[in-house]
Amino acid sequence: MLKRITLHNFMSHAHTEIELSPGLTVLTGPNNCGKSAFVLALQSLVENTRGSFMIRHGAKECRVIVETFDGHTIEWKRKKKTAGYIIDGEYKRNPGDDVLAKVLRLAKVKSGDSDEFDVHFGEQKSPIFLLGDRGSRAARFFASSSDASVLIEMQKLHRSKVKVAQQEFQRLQAEQKQNAATLELLAPVPDLETRLETLDQTFQALQAESQQIQQLETLIQGLVQASERVELDARRAACLSDLPTELQQENERPLEALVQRWQGIEQEQQCSQVAVTALQPLSDPPTIEDESALATLIRETQLQTGICQHSAATHSCLDDLEDPPQLTDPDNLEKLIARLSAAAERVQLDRQEAELLAACVPPPELVDGARLAQFCQQWTAAETHFLELKEIHAEAEAEYEQGRLEMLHWVEENPTCPTCGAELEPDQFIQSAETGLRGHTHGA
């Protein structure tokens, strides 16, 4: 039995709550005050009505909350595309008709397999219950309320049980025939089991005899070996009996020195063999170039190192500058500067290589290549360091050129100082920034 009904944003009701007294309750009031909305709300709660026509205008969802006298609370929530239930605090998307029928007791009455009668709700403009239906439908309803429908259901249940029993009987008969055939095939199994036990006992006895035979073979082999050792000892004793009893001891030091010398020679031979094996895969040593070219390259490297240090100092001065205003589109100019810098680097490298190749002379014969190998390693390290410094120098030059262009662009946009009002000259502004004076001196 219903105790309380609450509507939230349901049709014309923003928030309405009514408490129902036990027994019959009648809702009265003028037309268009929302009485029928309560009936539609209960129908939507029971049938989970689709659509969003019941949601109040401007609201995102509507809710229907029903409380019963036996302590149950059912809440139905409908959004534009989804709906769900909260039954006694537990959310369920689709709880099923059985759960709602058990809690609300507002389910339809079934007659037969497919016919249903709604005895709880009636349409506002429809005739009274069964008066607008055909006589056959009313007859089915009254028949369903008597014992005739129960007898019909019992007959249907009996026929289905008889059919199931016949199918089970046929299945058991087929299984019995199959079991009889299986038992007939398994009839020789007891005799086979007896024979198998006998064979198992025989096999165990044979295994025990085999172990005894192996033990005897081992004993015989030990006796043969002992006999051979006795004969060998006897021959040794016969040979030793002919030797004199006392022998004069020779000086063993020369022999010991000879053995030590032989061991040293053997170790030297092994070391030489290892060295030969390690040197076989090596190729012939390269020809030696003129050292004057390397000295020239080292001087060039030192010169470039000084240039890189100067560029690094310039870069540190540029780091203290404030960020210039954003340029319109410097991508094309940056690409052109990068291509020009790369071309200049390639030209300079080609010139250096041409000078080195022009100064090369036939190499002299070397007496000791260890110093040259050490110098080559130092030259390789210096070349690697030079390339790294060269990359840093190129990056610093690119950043310097970009900063200079941005400052020129800023001076063009701001010809006067915003602080002191003096005119700004681009060349003087760039020169002051390069010397670390931060661009412009006010009042100068």
C-alpha positions in Angstrom: 0.0 0.0 0.0 1.4 3.4 -1.0 2.2 5.9 1.8 3.8 8.9 0.0 4.2 10.1 -3.6 6.8 12.8 -4.5 7.2 14.4 -8.0 10.3 16.4 -9.1 10.1 18.3 -12.4 7.4 15.9 -13.6 5.2 17.6 -16.2 3.6 20.7 -14.4 4.9 19.7 -11.0 8.2 21.3 -10.0 8.1 19.7 -6.6 4.9 18.1 -5.2 4.6 15.7 -2.3 1.4 14.1 -1.1 0.8 11.7 1.8 -1.8 9.0 1.3 -3.9 7.7 4.2 -4.6 3.9 4.5 -7.5 2.8 2.4 -9.2 4.7 -0.4 -7.8 8.2 -1.3 -9.4 10.6 -3.7 -7.6 13.5 -5.3 -9.9 16.5 -5.9 -9.3 19.9 -7.4 -10.0 22.2 -10.3 -9.2 21.3 -13.9 -5.6 21.5 -15.1 -4.1 21.4 -11.6 -2.1 18.2 -12.2 -4.2 15.4 -10.8 -3.8 13.2 -13.8 0.0 13.7 -13.6 0.1 11.5 -10.5 -1.6 8.6 -12.3 0.8 9.0 -15.2 3.7 9.2 -12.8 2.7 5.8 -11.2 2.3 4.3 -14.7 5.7 5.6 -15.7 7.2 4.2 -12.5 5.6 0.7 -13.1 6.1 0.5 -16.9 9.4 2.5 -17.2 7.8 4.7 -19.9 10.1 5.8 -22.7 10.4 9.3 -24.1 11.1 12.7 -22.4 7.6 14.3 -22.7 7.1 14.1 -18.9 10.2 16.1 -18.1 9.4 19.7 -17.0 10.4 22.4 -19.4 13.9 23.7 -18.7 14.8 20.7 -16.4 17.4 18.0 -17.2 15.6 15.1 -15.5 12.4 14.2 -13.6 12.0 11.9 -10.6 9.1 10.0 -9.1 9.6 8.8 -5.5 7.1 6.3 -3.9 7.2 5.1 -0.3 5.1 2.2 0.9 3.7 1.3 4.4 6.0 -1.8 4.6 9.1 0.4 4.5 10.2 0.3 0.8 11.3 3.4 -1.2 11.3 3.3 -5.0 12.7 6.2 -7.0 12.4 6.4 -10.8 14.6 8.9 -12.6 14.2 9.8 -16.3 16.6 11.8 -18.4 16.3 12.6 -22.1 17.9 9.3 -23.2 18.3 7.1 -20.1 16.2 6.0 -17.1 17.0 4.1 -13.9 15.6 3.0 -10.6 16.9 3.3 -7.0 15.1 0.6 -4.9 15.8 0.9 -1.2 19.1 2.8 -1.8 20.4 0.4 -4.5 20.7 1.7 -8.1 19.4 -0.6 -10.9 19.3 0.3 -14.5 16.5 -2.2 -15.3 15.4 -4.2 -12.2 12.8 -6.3 -14.0 9.0 -6.7 -13.8 9.3 -9.3 -11.0 11.1 -6.9 -8.6 8.7 -4.0 -9.2 5.6 -6.3 -8.9 6.9 -7.7 -5.6 7.5 -4.2 -4.1 4.7 -2.1 -5.6 2.1 -4.8 -6.2 0.7 -2.9 -9.2 1.4 -5.5 -11.9 -1.1 -6.5 -14.6 -3.2 -9.7 -14.2 -2.3 -12.3 -16.8 -4.9 -14.6 -18.5 -3.3 -17.3 -20.5 0.0 -16.9 -22.2 -0.3 -13.4 -23.8 -3.5 -11.6 -22.6 -3.0 -9.1 -19.7 -5.5 -6.9 -17.7 -4.6 -3.7 -16.0 -6.8 -3.6 -12.9 -4.9 -0.7 -11.2 -4.9 2.1 -13.8 -7.6 3.4 -16.1 -7.4 6.0 -18.8 -9.1 9.3 -18.1 -11.2 9.3 -21.3 -11.7 5.5 -21.6 -14.8 3.5 -20.5 -15.0 1.8 -17.2 -13.0 -1.5 -16.8 -14.2 -4.2 -19.3 -17.2 -2.2 -20.5 -15.5 -1.0 -23.6 -13.9 -4.4 -24.5 -15.4 -7.4 -26.4 -17.4 -10.0 -24.6 -14.7 -12.7 -25.2 -12.1 -10.6 -23.4 -14.4 -10.1 -20.4 -15.1 -13.9 -20.4 -11.4 -14.6 -20.4 -10.9 -12.3 -17.4 -13.7 -13.8 -15.4 -12.5 -17.3 -16.3 -9.0 -16.4 -15.2 -10.4 -15.4 -11.8 -12.2 -18.8 -11.3 -10.8 -22.3 -11.0 -11.3 -23.1 -14.7 -8.0 -21.4 -15.7 -6.2 -23.3 -12.9 -7.5 -26.6 -14.4 -6.4 -25.6 -17.9 -2.9 -24.7 -16.6 -2.8 -28.1 -14.7 -3.7 -29.9 -17.9 -1.0 -28.1 -19.8 1.5 -28.8 -17.1 0.5 -32.5 -17.0 0.9 -32.8 -20.8 4.3 -31.2 -20.6 5.4 -33.5 -17.8 4.2 -36.6 -19.7 6.1 -35.5 -22.7 9.3 -34.9 -20.7 8.9 -38.3 -19.0 8.5 -40.1 -22.3 11.6 -38.4 -23.6 13.5 -39.4 -20.4 12.2 -43.0 -20.8 13.5 -43.2 -24.4 16.8 -41.8 -23.3 17.1 -44.3 -20.5 16.3 -47.2 -22.8 19.0 -46.1 -25.3 21.4 -45.7 -22.4 20.5 -49.2 -21.1 21.2 -50.7 -24.5 24.5 -48.9 -24.7 25.5 -50.0 -21.2 24.6 -53.7 -22.0 26.8 -53.6 -25.1 29.6 -52.1 -23.0 29.3 -54.8 -20.3 29.4 -57.5 -23.0 32.6 -56.0 -24.3 34.1 -55.8 -20.8 33.2 -59.4 -19.8 36.8 -60.7 -20.3 38.2 -58.0 -18.0 38.2 -60.2 -14.7 40.2 -62.9 -16.4 42.6 -60.4 -17.8 43.0 -58.8 -14.4 43.9 -62.2 -12.9 46.5 -62.8 -15.6 47.8 -59.3 -15.2 48.4 -59.8 -11.5 50.3 -63.1 -12.3 52.4 -61.3 -14.9 53.1 -58.5 -12.4 54.4 -61.0 -9.8 56.5 -62.7 -12.5 57.9 -59.4 -13.6 58.9 -58.4 -10.0 60.6 -61.8 -9.5 62.6 -61.3 -12.8 63.6 -57.8 -11.7 64.9 -59.2 -8.4 66.9 -61.9 -10.2 68.2 -59.2 -12.6 69.5 -57.1 -9.7 71.2 -60.2 -8.2 72.8 -60.9 -11.6 74.1 -57.3 -11.8 75.5 -57.6 -8.3 77.3 -60.9 -9.2 78.7 -59.3 -12.4 80.0 -56.4 -10.4 81.6 -58.8 -7.9 83.2 -60.9 -10.7 84.6 -57.7 -12.3 86.1 -56.6 -9.0 87.7 -60.0 -8.5 89.2 -59.9 -12.0 90.6 -56.4 -11.4 92.0 -57.5 -8.1 93.7 -60.5 -9.7 95.2 -58.3 -12.4 96.6 -55.9 -9.7 98.1 -58.9 -7.8 99.8 -60.1 -10.9 101.1 -56.6 -11.7 102.4 -56.2 -8.1 104.1 -59.6 -8.3 105.9 -58.6 -11.5 107.0 -55.3 -10.0 108.3 -57.1 -6.9 110.3 -59.5 -9.2 111.8 -56.6 -11.1 112.6 -54.7 -7.9 114.3 -57.7 -6.3 117.1 -57.5 -8.9 117.9 -53.8 -8.1 120.8 -53.0 -5.6 119.8 -52.1 -2.2 121.6 -48.7 -2.0 122.1 -46.0 -4.7 124.4 -43.0 -4.8 122.4 -39.7 -5.0 123.5 -37.3 -7.7 123.4 -33.5 -7.5 119.9 -32.4 -8.5 120.6 -28.7 -8.8 121.7 -28.6 -12.5 118.6 -30.7 -13.3 116.4 -28.3 -11.3 117.9 -25.2 -13.1 117.4 -26.9 -16.5 113.8 -27.6 -15.6 113.2 -24.0 -14.6 114.9 -22.8 -17.7 112.8 -25.1 -19.8 109.6 -23.9 -18.1 110.6 -20.2 -18.7 111.2 -20.9 -22.4 107.8 -22.7 -22.6 106.1 -19.7 -21.0 107.8 -17.3 -23.4 106.8 -19.5 -26.3 103.2 -19.4 -25.1 103.3 -15.5 -24.8 104.8 -15.2 -28.2 102.1 -17.5 -29.7 99.4 -15.3 -28.1 101.0 -12.1 -29.4 101.3 -13.6 -32.9 97.7 -14.7 -32.8 96.6 -11.3 -31.7 98.7 -9.5 -34.4 97.6 -11.6 -37.3 94.2 -9.9 -38.0 95.9 -6.4 -37.9 96.5 -4.6 -41.2 99.6 -2.8 -42.3 100.4 0.5 -40.5 99.3 3.6 -42.4 101.8 5.9 -44.1 102.8 8.9 -42.0 101.8 12.4 -43.2 103.8 15.6 -42.8 103.6 16.9 -39.3 103.6 20.5 -40.5 100.1 20.1 -41.8 99.0 18.8 -38.4 100.7 21.7 -36.7 98.8 24.1 -39.0 95.6 22.3 -38.2 96.3 22.6 -34.4 96.9 26.4 -34.8 93.7 26.7 -36.7 92.0 24.7 -34.0 93.4 27.0 -31.3 92.2 30.0 -33.3 88.8 28.6 -33.7 88.8 27.8 -29.9 89.5 31.5 -29.2 86.7 32.5 -31.6 84.3 30.1 -29.9 85.3 31.5 -26.5 84.6 35.0 -27.8 81.3 33.8 -29.2 80.4 32.2 -25.8 81.2 35.5 -24.1 78.9 37.3 -26.6 76.3 34.6 -26.0 76.5 35.2 -22.2 76.0 38.9 -22.8 73.0 38.3 -25.0 71.5 36.1 -22.3 71.1 39.1 -20.0 69.0 41.0 -22.6 65.3 41.1 -22.2 63.1 39.2 -24.7 62.4 41.2 -27.8 58.9 41.6 -29.1 57.4 38.7 -31.2 58.3 38.9 -34.9 55.7 38.6 -37.5 57.1 35.6 -39.4 60.8 35.0 -39.1 60.7 31.4 -40.4 61.8 32.2 -44.0 64.6 34.5 -42.8 65.8 31.8 -40.3 65.9 29.2 -43.1 67.8 31.5 -45.4 70.4 32.3 -42.6 70.8 28.6 -41.8 71.4 27.8 -45.5 73.9 30.7 -45.8 75.7 29.6 -42.6 75.9 26.0 -43.8 77.2 27.1 -47.2 79.9 29.3 -45.5 81.0 26.4 -43.3 81.2 24.1 -46.3 83.3 26.7 -48.2 85.7 27.2 -45.2 86.1 23.4 -44.8 86.8 23.0 -48.5 89.5 25.8 -48.3 91.1 24.2 -45.2 91.2 20.7 -46.9 92.6 22.2 -50.1 95.4 24.0 -48.1 96.2 20.8 -46.2 96.3 18.7 -49.3 98.5 21.3 -51.1 101.0 21.3 -48.2 101.3 17.5 -48.0 104.7 15.9 -48.9 105.7 12.3 -49.2 106.0 10.9 -45.7 109.4 9.9 -44.2 110.2 6.5 -42.9 109.3 6.1 -39.2 111.5 4.6 -36.6 109.1 4.6 -33.7 105.3 5.0 -34.4 104.3 5.1 -30.7 104.6 8.9 -30.5 102.7 9.4 -33.8 99.9 7.0 -32.6 99.7 9.1 -29.4 99.7 12.3 -31.4 97.0 10.9 -33.7 94.8 10.1 -30.7 95.4 13.6 -29.4 94.6 15.0 -32.8 91.3 13.0 -33.0 90.3 14.2 -29.5 91.2 17.8 -30.6 89.2 17.4 -33.8 86.1 16.1 -31.9 86.4 19.0 -29.4 86.8 21.4 -32.3 83.7 20.1 -34.0 81.7 20.5 -30.7 83.0 24.0 -30.3 82.2 24.7 -33.9 78.6 23.6 -33.4 78.3 25.8 -30.3 79.8 28.7 -32.2 77.3 28.2 -35.1 74.4 28.1 -32.6 75.7 31.3 -30.9 76.2 33.1 -34.2 72.7 32.1 -35.3 71.2 33.3 -31.9 73.3 36.5 -32.1 72.1 37.2 -35.7 68.5 36.5 -34.7 68.7 38.7 -31.6 70.3 41.5 -33.7 67.5 41.3 -36.3 64.9 41.3 -33.6 66.4 44.3 -31.9 66.6 46.2 -35.2 63.0 45.4 -35.9 62.1 46.6 -32.4 64.1 49.9 -32.9 62.3 50.4 -36.2 58.9 50.0 -34.5 60.0 52.2 -31.5 62.2 55.0 -32.9 62.1 56.9 -29.5 62.9 55.6 -26.0 59.7 55.0 -24.1 61.4 56.1 -20.8 63.5 59.3 -21.7 62.0 60.1 -25.1 65.4 60.3 -26.9 65.8 59.0 -30.5 67.2 55.5 -30.9 69.8 54.8 -33.5 69.8 51.2 -34.6 73.6 50.8 -35.0 74.4 52.5 -31.7 71.7 50.5 -30.0 73.2 47.2 -31.3 76.7 48.3 -30.4 75.7 49.2 -26.9 73.9 45.9 -26.5 77.0 44.0 -27.7 79.2 45.7 -25.1 76.9 44.7 -22.3 75.3 48.1 -21.7 71.8 46.7 -22.3 71.0 48.7 -25.4 70.4 52.4 -24.5 71.6 54.8 -21.8 68.9 57.3 -20.8 69.8 60.9 -21.1 72.8 60.3 -23.3 
